[in-house]
Amino acid sequence: MGNVNEKEDNMKTVAINKYGNEDVLEIGDVEIPEPKADEVLVKVRAAGVNPFDWKVRDGLGERLGMKMPIYPGGGKSRRGGRRFEGRR
């Protein structure tokens, strides 16, 4: 595993761009965003699906006011904005 501060251009994603069954999940590459001063970029090493994820995909996200695309998952701190410099 590399340094959490190393710079890469793209990352793998699973995105929800519309509501529906598992067929609406899209796997692809997106540019790694640069975190704002009060944000932390998270590197995902493994991801799982839980009931909340598939409920969001089925339409709960719309009722909760979530904006598309939705990227389910979680992970390890990768880079932080200015506010988080020197922290992991």
C-alpha positions as CSV (number, residue, x, y, z in Angstrom):
1,M,0.0,0.0,0.0
2,G,1.3,3.4,-0.9
3,N,1.5,6.6,1.0
4,V,-1.9,8.1,1.7
5,N,-0.7,11.5,0.4
6,E,0.4,10.1,-3.0
7,K,-1.3,11.7,-6.0
8,E,-3.2,9.6,-8.5
9,D,-5.4,10.8,-11.4
10,N,-8.4,8.4,-11.3
11,M,-10.2,6.1,-9.0
12,K,-12.7,3.3,-9.4
13,T,-16.3,4.0,-8.5
14,V,-19.7,2.4,-8.2
15,A,-22.2,5.1,-9.0
16,I,-26.0,5.4,-8.7
17,N,-27.1,7.8,-11.5
18,K,-30.8,6.8,-11.4
19,Y,-33.0,4.8,-9.0
20,G,-33.9,1.2,-9.6
21,N,-32.7,-2.3,-9.2
22,E,-29.1,-3.5,-9.2
23,D,-28.9,-3.0,-13.0
24,V,-28.7,0.8,-12.4
25,L,-25.3,0.5,-10.7
26,E,-22.5,1.8,-12.9
27,I,-18.8,0.8,-12.4
28,G,-16.2,3.2,-13.8
29,D,-13.4,5.6,-13.3
30,V,-13.6,9.2,-12.2
31,E,-11.1,11.9,-11.6
32,I,-10.0,12.0,-7.9
33,P,-11.4,15.2,-6.4
34,E,-9.2,17.7,-4.5
35,P,-10.7,18.1,-1.0
36,K,-11.8,21.5,0.1
37,A,-10.4,23.1,3.3
38,D,-13.0,21.4,5.5
39,E,-13.1,18.0,3.7
40,V,-11.2,14.7,3.8
41,L,-10.7,12.4,0.8
42,V,-11.2,8.8,1.7
43,K,-9.4,5.8,0.0
44,V,-11.6,2.7,-0.1
45,R,-9.8,-0.6,0.3
46,A,-12.9,-2.8,0.4
47,A,-16.6,-2.0,0.3
48,G,-19.8,-3.9,1.0
49,V,-23.5,-3.4,0.5
50,N,-25.9,-3.1,3.4
51,P,-29.6,-2.6,3.5
52,F,-29.3,1.2,3.5
53,D,-27.4,1.1,0.2
54,W,-29.9,-0.9,-1.7
55,K,-32.8,1.1,-0.2
56,V,-31.1,4.3,-1.4
57,R,-30.7,2.7,-4.8
58,D,-34.4,1.7,-4.8
59,G,-35.6,5.3,-4.2
60,L,-35.0,6.1,-0.5
61,G,-32.2,8.5,-1.7
62,E,-34.8,10.6,-3.5
63,R,-37.1,10.8,-0.5
64,L,-34.0,11.9,1.6
65,G,-33.1,14.6,-0.9
66,M,-29.8,12.9,-2.0
67,K,-28.3,14.4,-5.2
68,M,-27.1,12.2,-8.1
69,P,-24.7,10.7,-8.6
70,I,-24.6,8.8,-5.3
71,Y,-21.3,6.9,-4.5
72,P,-21.9,4.3,-1.8
73,G,-19.0,3.1,0.4
74,G,-16.4,4.2,2.9
75,G,-12.7,3.9,3.5
76,K,-9.4,5.3,4.9
77,S,-8.4,8.9,5.0
78,R,-6.4,9.7,1.9
79,R,-6.0,13.5,1.8
80,G,-7.4,16.4,3.7
81,G,-8.0,20.0,2.9
82,R,-6.0,22.8,4.5
83,R,-7.9,22.4,7.8
84,F,-6.6,18.8,8.1
85,E,-2.9,19.2,7.1
86,G,-0.6,16.9,9.0
87,R,-3.4,14.6,10.2
88,R,-4.4,11.1,9.1
